[in-house]
Amino acid sequence: MTDNLVPVHPGLAGGPVYLDYNATTPVDPRVTEAMLPYLTDFFGNPSSNHPYSTEPRQALARARAQVAGLIGARADEVVFTSSGSEADLLALRGTVLTSGHPRPHVITQVTEHPAVLGTCRSLERLHGARVTVLPVDGNGLVDPAALAAALTDDTVVVSVMAANNETGALQPITELAALAHERGVRFHCDAAQAAGKISLDVEELGVDLLTVVGHKMYAPKGIAALYVRDGVRLEPVAYGGGQERGLRAGTENVALAVALGAAARIAAGDPSDGTQARIAARQRGLHPRLAAALPGRVHLNGPDKGRLPNTLNVSIDGVIGHELLTAALGIAASTGSACHSGNHTPSPVLTAMGLDSKRALGALRLSLGRWSTPDDIETAATQLVKAAAAH
């Protein structure tokens, strides 16, 4: 374990085995410790000009530099937002509204997060944009040739996520961004699931805009950031006092910004302590255990290689994912299906990859994290196999 990392997170002690880190992460106690003074002692408005504002203003600057350090950016290229959805909205709407095109063209892909797909639909409805949604292959990946063919003189922005939240599939962002830039097109990447799990460098990726989300990397909900490459113009998402480079007005939430900065600092230091390597090893051990215990019934969804080190998405023949999780007592995980008011439908991500409805409904998303232990993997495998064998 890393220094100062508690063996068992207080929020997980005594509860079910938590395998839903892609949905949200427990807040790291070190992050909580870093942010607490800005909820108590250092309450000043960072935009004020008196002693009470000094520490909040400096803390905000440190947090911005810490987030920038995680992704290889400059501190002045980091804009704090309230969520990944807001960051995606700022990136896409902001680009479209400053493009000057009478009917701007936006390109995305079919397995994007609803924050991106929903923003694209709003741009069609409210701003006359034309949107192209690229297909994916059986591993959930975009074909760069498909992007090249879709680019036109009217294309103003391409948005492709770094890693899929359900399957963990890693998109070829560097190649896709280079294709966009050959045509003078901005490239946005939603890296909500990737940041803190794999190495990200905005210069190596070649992206113009990149979304980072706090609650996916052990910070609280309600804080995120958008990397905006120097020189990229965006229409603000909120108007008023000029905070966040004039792109998001409103008094900054210093405590949450500090939390995101602390989470980014911890994640950036991970290569030296091996946390991600341990997570990856435990994830790799789960799939073969399930497959050996349920021969011929377990199918991997997404790429075998080239996916997030913490994410496993599998379908088990003869079961419905949400029913299996209900029967597998002591496990908190997700399925590949979207559940609304008890109506379970196949995951759009999995069906876009070509899975039939039966296999898509049998999917489980098992995502590990900082506090996943070997005992958790043992318990999860035992409970899932026991529940599946009963079907």
NUVOMAR-792204 format. One record per residue (C-alpha): residue number from 1; x, y, z. Coordinates in pm, 1 decimal, padded with zeros to 6 digits. Example, Ala and Ser with C-alpha at 12.3 -4.5 7.8 and 13.67 -1.06 7.14 Angstrom:
<atoms>
ATOM  seq         X         Y         Z
ATOM    1   01230.0  -00450.0   00780.0
ATOM    2   01367.0  -00106.0   00714.0
</atoms>
This chain:
<atoms>
ATOM  seq         X         Y         Z
ATOM    1   00000.0   00000.0   00000.0
ATOM    2   00109.5   00359.3  -00052.7
ATOM    3   00210.8   00573.2   00241.9
ATOM    4  -00090.3   00717.1   00425.9
ATOM    5  -00333.4   00497.3   00231.8
ATOM    6  -00562.6   00326.9   00479.7
ATOM    7  -00589.1  -00053.9   00427.9
ATOM    8  -00969.4  -00036.0   00424.2
ATOM    9  -01154.8   00275.0   00315.4
ATOM   10  -01398.5   00386.7   00587.5
ATOM   11  -01684.7   00397.0   00338.9
ATOM   12  -01624.5   00035.8   00235.3
ATOM   13  -01569.2  -00122.3   00575.3
ATOM   14  -01831.1  -00384.0   00651.7
ATOM   15  -02013.8  -00335.5   00322.5
ATOM   16  -02043.4  -00539.9   00003.1
ATOM   17  -01739.9  -00593.6  -00217.7
ATOM   18  -01723.7  -00275.6  -00422.9
ATOM   19  -01659.5  -00338.5  -00792.7
ATOM   20  -01815.9  -00022.6  -00934.1
ATOM   21  -01522.2   00219.5  -00937.4
ATOM   22  -01608.2   00330.7  -01291.9
ATOM   23  -01938.9   00463.7  -01160.9
ATOM   24  -01774.8   00657.5  -00878.6
ATOM   25  -01480.8   00623.0  -00645.4
ATOM   26  -01461.9   00657.0  -00267.9
ATOM   27  -01299.4   00985.6  -00172.9
ATOM   28  -00938.4   00921.8  -00075.6
ATOM   29  -00884.5   01026.1   00290.1
ATOM   30  -00578.6   01222.7   00176.5
ATOM   31  -00803.6   01420.9  -00056.8
ATOM   32  -01050.9   01486.1   00223.7
ATOM   33  -00769.3   01604.7   00446.4
ATOM   34  -00643.5   01843.8   00179.9
ATOM   35  -00981.4   02005.7   00115.5
ATOM   36  -01115.4   02038.0   00471.6
ATOM   37  -00931.2   02361.3   00563.4
ATOM   38  -01107.0   02534.0   00273.5
ATOM   39  -01443.7   02445.3   00422.7
ATOM   40  -01345.6   02583.2   00763.0
ATOM   41  -01049.7   02816.6   00813.1
ATOM   42  -00986.0   02947.4   00461.5
ATOM   43  -01331.9   03064.0   00360.1
ATOM   44  -01241.2   03380.7   00170.7
ATOM   45  -01336.8   03461.0  -00187.2
ATOM   46  -01025.3   03407.5  -00401.9
ATOM   47  -01120.9   03711.6  -00612.6
ATOM   48  -01119.9   03950.7  -00317.2
ATOM   49  -00824.8   04175.7  -00235.8
ATOM   50  -00757.5   04129.3   00134.4
ATOM   51  -00581.0   03876.7   00362.2
ATOM   52  -00877.5   03638.4   00378.5
ATOM   53  -00854.9   03582.6   00003.8
ATOM   54  -00481.9   03513.3  -00015.4
ATOM   55  -00473.4   03147.6   00088.1
ATOM   56  -00784.6   03049.8  -00116.5
ATOM   57  -00635.1   03221.9  -00422.7
ATOM   58  -00302.1   03045.5  -00377.4
ATOM   59  -00473.8   02712.5  -00316.7
ATOM   60  -00671.6   02750.5  -00637.5
ATOM   61  -00350.4   02816.3  -00827.9
ATOM   62  -00182.6   02510.9  -00672.9
ATOM   63  -00479.1   02290.8  -00760.3
ATOM   64  -00476.1   02412.3  -01119.0
ATOM   65  -00105.6   02332.4  -01145.7
ATOM   66  -00161.0   01986.3  -00996.3
ATOM   67  -00433.3   01900.1  -01247.0
ATOM   68  -00215.2   02033.5  -01527.1
ATOM   69   00072.7   01818.2  -01405.8
ATOM   70  -00135.8   01502.8  -01434.7
ATOM   71  -00203.9   01559.2  -01805.3
ATOM   72   00110.3   01740.9  -01920.6
ATOM   73  -00058.5   02079.1  -01960.1
ATOM   74   00013.0   02431.2  -01842.6
ATOM   75  -00171.6   02553.8  -01536.0
ATOM   76  -00333.8   02839.3  -01726.7
ATOM   77  -00485.9   02585.4  -01967.3
ATOM   78  -00698.6   02423.2  -01692.4
ATOM   79  -01057.7   02543.3  -01641.2
ATOM   80  -01249.6   02411.1  -01340.1
ATOM   81  -01611.8   02301.9  -01392.2
ATOM   82  -01878.1   02136.1  -01179.6
ATOM   83  -01883.1   01804.0  -01368.9
ATOM   84  -01758.2   01615.8  -01668.8
ATOM   85  -02090.1   01679.4  -01839.9
ATOM   86  -02040.1   02054.6  -01802.5
ATOM   87  -01682.5   02028.8  -01928.3
ATOM   88  -01802.0   01837.8  -02235.6
ATOM   89  -02071.3   02098.1  -02294.3
ATOM   90  -01818.7   02381.8  -02270.1
ATOM   91  -01584.5   02207.3  -02512.1
ATOM   92  -01840.5   02122.6  -02781.2
ATOM   93  -02091.0   02406.7  -02755.9
ATOM   94  -01807.0   02650.7  -02695.4
ATOM   95  -01630.3   02543.3  -03014.4
ATOM   96  -01942.5   02538.7  -03229.1
ATOM   97  -02058.2   02884.9  -03121.8
ATOM   98  -01720.8   03044.2  -03194.2
ATOM   99  -01667.2   02862.4  -03524.5
ATOM  100  -01836.8   03116.0  -03748.8
ATOM  101  -01982.5   02840.0  -03967.8
ATOM  102  -02349.6   02884.0  -04064.3
ATOM  103  -02401.1   02507.8  -04027.8
ATOM  104  -02105.2   02367.6  -03836.7
ATOM  105  -02028.5   01997.8  -03858.2
ATOM  106  -01951.4   01792.9  -03545.9
ATOM  107  -01818.0   01437.5  -03543.2
ATOM  108  -01839.9   01192.6  -03254.2
ATOM  109  -01881.3   00816.8  -03218.9
ATOM  110  -02165.0   00590.3  -03116.4
ATOM  111  -02035.9   00467.2  -02779.5
ATOM  112  -01961.3   00812.5  -02637.7
ATOM  113  -02089.4   00910.9  -02294.6
ATOM  114  -02443.6   01056.8  -02299.3
ATOM  115  -02295.1   01393.7  -02199.0
ATOM  116  -02131.3   01417.2  -02541.4
ATOM  117  -02412.5   01256.9  -02740.4
ATOM  118  -02674.0   01471.1  -02564.9
ATOM  119  -02474.9   01788.2  -02628.7
ATOM  120  -02447.0   01695.0  -02996.1
ATOM  121  -02822.5   01650.3  -03020.8
ATOM  122  -02875.7   01989.7  -02858.6
ATOM  123  -02637.2   02149.5  -03107.3
ATOM  124  -02845.2   02004.8  -03390.3
ATOM  125  -03170.1   02121.2  -03234.0
ATOM  126  -03070.3   02464.9  -03108.6
ATOM  127  -02779.8   02576.7  -03324.9
ATOM  128  -02831.8   02414.3  -03665.9
ATOM  129  -02527.2   02191.8  -03641.1
ATOM  130  -02488.1   01876.6  -03846.8
ATOM  131  -02363.8   01577.8  -03648.9
ATOM  132  -02197.1   01261.6  -03775.8
ATOM  133  -02187.1   00965.2  -03537.3
ATOM  134  -01917.7   00717.0  -03635.8
ATOM  135  -01969.0   00341.3  -03584.9
ATOM  136  -01734.3   00118.4  -03385.1
ATOM  137  -01604.5  -00230.3  -03446.3
ATOM  138  -01659.6  -00542.0  -03234.1
ATOM  139  -01407.8  -00416.3  -02978.2
ATOM  140  -01576.2  -00077.4  -02954.3
ATOM  141  -01304.2   00106.5  -03147.7
ATOM  142  -01335.5   00380.9  -03407.5
ATOM  143  -01170.5   00313.5  -03742.9
ATOM  144  -00941.8   00609.7  -03819.8
ATOM  145  -01026.9   00569.3  -04187.9
ATOM  146  -01393.3   00629.9  -04102.2
ATOM  147  -01302.6   00956.9  -03932.3
ATOM  148  -01087.3   01064.8  -04225.0
ATOM  149  -01376.9   01000.5  -04463.0
ATOM  150  -01623.6   01190.9  -04244.4
ATOM  151  -01419.9   01511.6  -04213.2
ATOM  152  -01539.2   01798.5  -04432.1
ATOM  153  -01459.5   02166.0  -04481.0
ATOM  154  -01744.0   02244.6  -04239.1
ATOM  155  -01620.1   02019.0  -03957.0
ATOM  156  -01529.6   02227.8  -03652.8
ATOM  157  -01478.4   01970.6  -03376.7
ATOM  158  -01434.2   01596.0  -03326.4
ATOM  159  -01508.1   01438.3  -02988.2
ATOM  160  -01391.7   01085.0  -02905.4
ATOM  161  -01350.4   00951.0  -02551.6
ATOM  162  -01016.9   00814.3  -02430.9
ATOM  163  -01166.0   00505.8  -02263.4
ATOM  164  -01513.2   00359.6  -02262.2
ATOM  165  -01686.1   00358.0  -01925.6
ATOM  166  -01845.6   00014.5  -01979.6
ATOM  167  -01578.2  -00191.2  -02155.3
ATOM  168  -01263.5   00009.8  -02083.3
ATOM  169  -01174.3   00008.4  -02455.1
ATOM  170  -00897.7   00259.9  -02531.7
ATOM  171  -00950.3   00462.0  -02847.7
ATOM  172  -00657.4   00552.1  -03080.4
ATOM  173  -00672.4   00916.6  -02974.8
ATOM  174  -00331.4   01024.0  -03105.0
ATOM  175  -00409.3   00898.1  -03455.0
ATOM  176  -00760.9   01039.5  -03455.0
ATOM  177  -00647.9   01380.9  -03331.7
ATOM  178  -00377.0   01395.4  -03598.2
ATOM  179  -00636.1   01327.0  -03869.5
ATOM  180  -00855.2   01607.8  -03737.6
ATOM  181  -00565.1   01851.2  -03727.2
ATOM  182  -00470.7   01772.1  -04086.1
ATOM  183  -00802.7   01934.3  -04176.5
ATOM  184  -00769.4   02217.6  -03926.1
ATOM  185  -01034.1   02069.3  -03695.7
ATOM  186  -01036.3   02091.0  -03314.4
ATOM  187  -01024.9   01764.3  -03119.5
ATOM  188  -01194.2   01704.9  -02783.6
ATOM  189  -01138.2   01397.1  -02569.5
ATOM  190  -01351.7   01298.8  -02271.1
ATOM  191  -01091.4   01138.0  -02044.7
ATOM  192  -01319.2   01095.1  -01743.1
ATOM  193  -01247.8   00722.8  -01715.2
ATOM  194  -00885.0   00736.9  -01825.5
ATOM  195  -00740.9   01012.2  -01606.5
ATOM  196  -00562.3   00864.8  -01308.5
ATOM  197  -00576.2   00511.2  -01450.8
ATOM  198  -00343.0   00541.1  -01748.5
ATOM  199  -00079.6   00794.5  -01846.9
ATOM  200  -00221.0   01094.9  -02032.6
ATOM  201  -00019.9   01372.6  -02193.7
ATOM  202  -00209.2   01629.6  -02395.2
ATOM  203   00094.1   01707.7  -02607.3
ATOM  204   00154.2   01344.3  -02696.8
ATOM  205  -00216.4   01290.2  -02762.7
ATOM  206  -00239.4   01607.3  -02968.9
ATOM  207  -00579.2   01704.8  -02828.2
ATOM  208  -00711.1   02060.4  -02803.8
ATOM  209  -00964.8   01994.9  -02528.0
ATOM  210  -00972.0   01722.1  -02263.1
ATOM  211  -01215.4   01647.0  -01981.2
ATOM  212  -01103.9   01526.6  -01636.0
ATOM  213  -01358.5   01429.1  -01367.0
ATOM  214  -01298.2   01432.0  -00992.7
ATOM  215  -01529.0   01157.2  -00871.5
ATOM  216  -01375.6   00908.0  -01113.2
ATOM  217  -01034.1   00954.6  -00948.6
ATOM  218  -01099.5   00964.6  -00571.9
ATOM  219  -01213.9   01326.0  -00536.8
ATOM  220  -01569.9   01427.4  -00443.7
ATOM  221  -01855.4   01463.9  -00687.5
ATOM  222  -01917.7   01814.6  -00815.3
ATOM  223  -01573.2   01902.5  -00951.3
ATOM  224  -01409.2   01847.8  -01289.1
ATOM  225  -01178.7   02030.0  -01526.8
ATOM  226  -01146.4   02103.7  -01894.8
ATOM  227  -00805.4   02137.4  -02054.1
ATOM  228  -00822.9   02415.3  -02313.8
ATOM  229  -00513.4   02440.7  -02531.4
ATOM  230  -00365.0   02789.5  -02543.2
ATOM  231  -00517.0   02978.1  -02835.4
ATOM  232  -00840.5   02776.2  -02850.2
ATOM  233  -01141.8   03007.8  -02834.6
ATOM  234  -01464.8   02893.8  -02668.1
ATOM  235  -01800.6   03052.0  -02598.6
ATOM  236  -01846.1   03058.8  -02218.6
ATOM  237  -02076.7   02813.3  -02050.3
ATOM  238  -02173.9   03074.4  -01788.9
ATOM  239  -02149.8   03452.5  -01804.3
ATOM  240  -02072.4   03703.6  -01534.2
ATOM  241  -01767.1   03779.2  -01326.3
ATOM  242  -01497.8   03648.6  -01557.9
ATOM  243  -01371.9   03359.5  -01346.0
ATOM  244  -01199.0   03062.4  -01510.1
ATOM  245  -01055.5   03263.6  -01799.4
ATOM  246  -01400.6   03408.8  -01857.7
ATOM  247  -01532.7   03066.5  -01962.2
ATOM  248  -01726.7   02981.8  -01646.2
ATOM  249  -01846.9   03267.3  -01431.5
ATOM  250  -01924.4   03215.4  -01064.2
ATOM  251  -01722.1   03220.7  -00745.3
ATOM  252  -01489.1   02924.1  -00751.2
ATOM  253  -01547.3   02626.9  -00522.9
ATOM  254  -01200.9   02636.3  -00371.8
ATOM  255  -01243.3   02329.2  -00150.4
ATOM  256  -01349.1   02105.8  -00437.5
ATOM  257  -01079.2   02245.3  -00666.2
ATOM  258  -00823.2   02164.7  -00396.0
ATOM  259  -00968.8   01814.0  -00374.4
ATOM  260  -00928.8   01759.2  -00747.8
ATOM  261  -00575.6   01893.5  -00730.9
ATOM  262  -00488.3   01657.2  -00447.2
ATOM  263  -00639.2   01362.7  -00634.9
ATOM  264  -00438.5   01455.9  -00944.3
ATOM  265  -00118.0   01483.4  -00739.3
ATOM  266  -00173.9   01137.8  -00588.4
ATOM  267  -00256.2   00986.3  -00927.3
ATOM  268   00047.8   01145.8  -01088.9
ATOM  269   00268.8   00982.2  -00826.2
ATOM  270   00121.6   00636.9  -00881.7
ATOM  271   00391.4   00492.3  -01112.8
ATOM  272   00636.6   00488.3  -00822.1
ATOM  273   00407.8   00303.4  -00581.5
ATOM  274   00254.4   00043.7  -00812.9
ATOM  275  -00111.2   00098.2  -00725.9
ATOM  276  -00228.9   00068.7  -01085.9
ATOM  277  -00010.9  -00238.1  -01140.4
ATOM  278  -00177.8  -00409.7  -00843.9
ATOM  279  -00522.3  -00315.5  -00970.0
ATOM  280  -00439.6  -00448.4  -01317.3
ATOM  281  -00309.0  -00777.0  -01176.8
ATOM  282  -00626.4  -00830.9  -00976.4
ATOM  283  -00848.3  -00746.4  -01272.0
ATOM  284  -00655.3  -00991.1  -01491.9
ATOM  285  -00708.7  -01264.4  -01235.5
ATOM  286  -01085.9  -01227.8  -01224.7
ATOM  287  -01173.2  -01318.9  -01584.2
ATOM  288  -00989.9  -01656.4  -01595.8
ATOM  289  -01140.8  -01756.1  -01261.8
ATOM  290  -01491.1  -01695.0  -01390.6
ATOM  291  -01416.1  -01866.6  -01722.4
ATOM  292  -01265.8  -02174.2  -01555.4
ATOM  293  -01558.8  -02214.3  -01317.0
ATOM  294  -01821.0  -02158.9  -01590.0
ATOM  295  -01663.9  -02324.8  -01896.1
ATOM  296  -01797.6  -02200.4  -02228.0
ATOM  297  -02036.2  -01953.6  -02065.6
ATOM  298  -01818.9  -01646.5  -02005.7
ATOM  299  -01755.1  -01402.2  -02292.0
ATOM  300  -01532.1  -01095.1  -02280.4
ATOM  301  -01690.6  -00776.7  -02413.6
ATOM  302  -01436.6  -00536.4  -02558.2
ATOM  303  -01069.8  -00582.2  -02637.7
ATOM  304  -00856.9  -00837.5  -02456.4
ATOM  305  -00571.4  -00587.5  -02470.7
ATOM  306  -00590.5  -00212.8  -02508.1
ATOM  307  -00839.0  -00148.2  -02230.8
ATOM  308  -00834.0   00016.5  -01888.7
ATOM  309  -00633.4  -00184.1  -01635.8
ATOM  310  -00920.0  -00186.6  -01385.3
ATOM  311  -01215.7  -00276.2  -01609.7
ATOM  312  -01366.9  -00613.1  -01698.6
ATOM  313  -01692.4  -00644.2  -01893.9
ATOM  314  -01817.8  -00999.2  -01944.9
ATOM  315  -02141.1  -01168.4  -02042.6
ATOM  316  -02244.5  -01500.0  -01891.6
ATOM  317  -02466.0  -01726.1  -02097.0
ATOM  318  -02804.5  -01809.8  -01951.4
ATOM  319  -02831.2  -01515.9  -01712.3
ATOM  320  -02957.9  -01158.4  -01707.3
ATOM  321  -02692.8  -00928.7  -01565.0
ATOM  322  -02905.3  -00736.6  -01316.5
ATOM  323  -03069.5  -01057.6  -01192.6
ATOM  324  -02730.8  -01218.0  -01139.9
ATOM  325  -02608.3  -00921.4  -00935.3
ATOM  326  -02922.2  -00937.1  -00723.7
ATOM  327  -02856.5  -01304.5  -00655.2
ATOM  328  -02483.1  -01257.5  -00594.9
ATOM  329  -02508.9  -01132.4  -00239.2
ATOM  330  -02231.5  -00911.2  -00112.2
ATOM  331  -02124.8  -00759.4  -00444.7
ATOM  332  -02181.6  -00401.8  -00558.5
ATOM  333  -02127.2  -00381.3  -00934.6
ATOM  334  -02299.3  -00266.8  -01252.5
ATOM  335  -02445.2  -00431.9  -01558.3
ATOM  336  -02418.4  -00347.1  -01923.8
ATOM  337  -02782.6  -00244.7  -01931.0
ATOM  338  -02949.8   00090.8  -01883.2
ATOM  339  -03213.0   00071.9  -01610.3
ATOM  340  -03493.0   00324.7  -01596.9
ATOM  341  -03791.4   00270.0  -01369.2
ATOM  342  -03732.1  -00104.6  -01369.4
ATOM  343  -03714.7  -00127.0  -01749.8
ATOM  344  -03395.3  -00315.1  -01835.6
ATOM  345  -03276.0  -00272.7  -02191.8
ATOM  346  -02954.7  -00384.1  -02363.9
ATOM  347  -02663.6  -00145.2  -02330.3
ATOM  348  -02636.2   00084.9  -02636.2
ATOM  349  -02258.1   00052.5  -02607.6
ATOM  350  -02266.9  -00326.1  -02637.1
ATOM  351  -02530.2  -00335.3  -02910.6
ATOM  352  -02326.4  -00079.0  -03108.4
ATOM  353  -02038.2  -00326.9  -03087.8
ATOM  354  -02260.2  -00589.8  -03254.2
ATOM  355  -02364.9  -00794.2  -02950.5
ATOM  356  -02710.5  -00945.6  -02972.4
ATOM  357  -02964.1  -00845.5  -02708.8
ATOM  358  -02933.4  -01172.4  -02513.2
ATOM  359  -02558.0  -01138.0  -02467.5
ATOM  360  -02585.2  -00764.9  -02396.9
ATOM  361  -02846.5  -00827.7  -02126.3
ATOM  362  -02615.7  -01084.6  -01968.8
ATOM  363  -02331.5  -00835.3  -01929.2
ATOM  364  -02157.0  -00739.0  -01605.9
ATOM  365  -01919.8  -00446.0  -01562.3
ATOM  366  -01669.4  -00522.4  -01287.0
ATOM  367  -01443.7  -00223.8  -01220.1
ATOM  368  -01171.7  -00232.4  -00955.1
ATOM  369  -00994.4   00046.6  -00773.2
ATOM  370  -00752.5   00165.0  -00508.7
ATOM  371  -00908.7  -00038.7  -00226.7
ATOM  372  -00979.3  -00361.6  -00415.5
ATOM  373  -00808.8  -00651.3  -00238.9
ATOM  374  -00729.0  -01012.7  -00330.4
ATOM  375  -01001.5  -01116.8  -00086.7
ATOM  376  -01248.1  -00898.2  -00277.2
ATOM  377  -01162.6  -01080.3  -00600.4
ATOM  378  -01200.4  -01417.7  -00428.2
ATOM  379  -01537.9  -01321.7  -00284.0
ATOM  380  -01663.5  -01171.3  -00609.5
ATOM  381  -01562.8  -01472.5  -00817.5
ATOM  382  -01716.6  -01716.2  -00568.7
ATOM  383  -02044.8  -01527.9  -00542.7
ATOM  384  -02080.9  -01469.5  -00918.1
ATOM  385  -02006.6  -01831.9  -01001.8
ATOM  386  -02247.6  -01955.2  -00737.1
ATOM  387  -02525.8  -01728.0  -00864.3
ATOM  388  -02460.4  -01815.5  -01230.1
ATOM  389  -02448.1  -02187.5  -01160.2
ATOM  390  -02795.0  -02166.6  -01009.6
ATOM  391  -02934.1  -02048.3  -01345.5
</atoms>
